[in-house]
């Protein structure tokens, strides 16, 4: 994406919940908005459980290319989640913090092994076609960092993860050098 391009993100006004026992819980997301029907009837939904029996060893996947370039970034707090995104032109800046230039190389990676599968967004609209790459060994954070993240989200969103979704026969590739 060049500097002269912009992206428009349309955020839905439809409310949803992560609490299953409510009228707006995860199993009901697909009925809350016609644009969210994939949440109920999609074939490649996320997140999933990595079950050893369903893994396919994929030696030809190759190592991940890590030639990231520093780029302007925004830290966005929407109340129910926090995300770090490439700086885009957005409507309304509530909860946005301009981080300036962020260098992804500074994150560092402990593992060269990873899993890859075709899935979806984990929040409504549950749009499919997302290629997920999950490192075998994840980075850890301190309890203080976890507390800071929890303190930053609105009350009631302490549990903000969608339940795992069925694989429905799709492969999960595992690459290990």
N, C-alpha and C positions, 0 to 999 in steps of 0.2 A: 504494500500500500504506500503510495507516494505521499509527499507532504501536501500536495494539492487535492488529494481525495479526502472525502469524509464519509463516515458511516452513520446511518440513522438507526437508532435502536428504539423500537416501539415496545414500551412496557405496558402490560395489560393492567387494567384497573380491577380485574376479577381477583377477589381474595381467595386464598387457599390456606390449608393448615397441614402441619406434619403430624397432627394428633389423629390417629385412625378413628377414634370413637366419635369424632365430630362430623357434621354434615359436609365439611369441606376437606376431609382427610384424604390421604394419598390414593386410596382405592376409588374415590369419587372424583378425582381431578378431571377425568375425561368427560364427565357430565356437567362440569361447571361452566365450560365455555366451548362452543363448537370448534374453535381452533385448537383445542386441547384433546381431541379425540384419540390421538396416538397414546396418551397416558393410559387409556383403557384397552385399546385394541392394537397397539403397536406390536411388531414382531421382534424388534431388537432394542428393548428397553434397558435402561441402566438405573442404578448400579447392579452389579451381579456378584455372586460368590465365585471365587476361583476354586473349583473342585478339581483335585488332582486327576481324577478319571476323565475329565472333559478337556484336559489340556493337550494341545498338539505341539510337539517340538518343531520349531521352525528355524533351522540353522541358516537358511538363506535370507532371513529377515535382515541380518546384518546389524552392525552397531549403529546407534543413533547418531545422526550428524548434529554436532553441537557448535555450529558456527553462527551462533546468535549475534546479533548486533544490538548495541545499546539503543534504546528508543524512549521517547517520552511516555510516561505512564501515569495512570490515575488509580488511586486507592478509593474504592467506592463502598460505602456502608449504606445498604438499603434497609437496615433495621433487622432483617432476618438473615442476612448473610453479608460477607465482606469479600470483595474481589479485587484483584490487581489486573488491570486491563491496559492494553495499548491505548494511548491517549486518542480519544475520538471526540468528534463534535457531538455533544448530547444536548437534549432539551432539559433544562432544569438541572441545577448542580447540587441539589440537596445531598449531603453526605459525601461529596466528592472531595478528595484531597489531591492536589497536583503534586506528584512526587518528583517532577523534573525528569532527568534522564536516569533510567534504571538499566544496569548491565546484568542480563541474565547469567552471564558467566560467573558472577559473584556468588550465585546460589551454591554451586558445587554439586557433584553427584558422587555418591558412594558406590553405586552399583552400575555395572554395565548390562546386567540381566534385566529383562522386562517382559511384561505380558502385553498383548495387544488384541483388541476385539472391536467389533462394530457394535455400537450402542446408540444411546440417545442423550439428550440433555437430562439432567436429574431433577429438574424443576419444570413446571408447566411452561411451555407448551409440550414438553417431552419430545421435541423434534428429533427424528432419527437421522442416521447418516454420520454420526460422530464417531471418529476413530479414536478410541481410548488407548493410551499408552501408560501403563502403570509400572513403576520401577519395583523390582523384587524387594529391594531394601529401601525403605523410606527414611527420610531425614527425621530426626526427632526435635522436639521443642521442649522448653522447660515448662514447669507447672505455672510459672509466672506469665509466660507467653500465652498459655492456654487461658488463664484467668483474664488476661488483658483482652483476648478475643471475645470471651464470654461476656465480659463487662461492656463491650462495645455494641453488642446486639440488643435489641429491645427485649423486654421481659416477655416470656412465653415462647421464645425461639431458642431456648437452651438445647432442645432436641430438634435440629433442623436437617435431618437426613431422611431421604426417601428409603423405604424398605427395599431390600434386594428384590430383583425381578427375575423371572424364569429365563433360562438360557434359550429355550425353544429350539434346541438342536444346533445353534450356531457355534462355530469353533472359537476357542481361545488359544491364540498362539503364544508360545513361550520361547524366548530367545536367551541363550546363555553362551557367551564366547568360550 
